[in-house]
Structures are given as structure tokens and as C-alpha cells.
Amino acid sequence: MADLREQLRAIIAEIAEIDDLSRITDDANLYKELGVDSMQALEIVLELEKRFNVAIPEAKLKEIKTFGDAVRVAKDAGAPD
């Protein structure tokens, strides 16, 4: 099974329609660099919660600006590495 980073990268790529996965680096800003909008961000979090059976508190959503932030928040919520 793919690790957390690979799965999250695939989720973001699918939802944001990004063909080049190499663009999704730890410091890539989801909004400014990858073109994710607020609805897509919510969709990404919901898919992450469903896939990893975790709950991400609403307050944590504001902390997710980069791919690395998304990985950290997912781990903090209990997603397996």
C-alpha cells in the first residue's frame, strides 16, 4: 500500500486536476502554486478523513497551506505514515 504522502499527493492531484505530481512538493502552496480553491480544499480534507478513517478538527483546516502542512495535519489526526 502506498504511504501517506503518496496517497495524499494522489488525492490532491485528482481533485485539483494536476497532471504533474512532481509539482506537489512539501513546500508547494496548495492555493497559490497548485490552484486549489476552497471547495477543492474541503473535498481533499473529506477524502483524507474517509480514506484514513480520521477526523480533522475544523480549527486545523486553517493550518493547511502547503502539501507538507497537509501531511502533518493528517499525521496529527492519526493517519498512518
Residue, then its C-alpha position, 0 to 999 in steps of 0.5 A: m500500500a502506498d504511504l501517506r504522502e503518496q496517497l495524499r499527493a494522489i488525492i490532491a492531484e485528482i481533485a485539483e486536476i494536476d497532471d504533474l505530481s512532481r509539482i506537489t512538493d512539501d513546500a508547494n502552496l496548495y492555493k497559490e502554486l497548485g490552484v486549489d480553491s476552497m471547495q477543492a480544499l474541503e473535498i481533499v480534507l473529506e477524502l483524507e478523513k474517509r480514506f484514513n478513517v480520521a477526523i480533522p478538527e475544523a480549527k486545523l483546516k486553517e493550518i493547511k497551506t502547503f502539501g507538507d502542512a497537509v501531511r502533518v495535519a493528517k499525521d496529527a489526526g492519526a493517519p498512518d505514515 
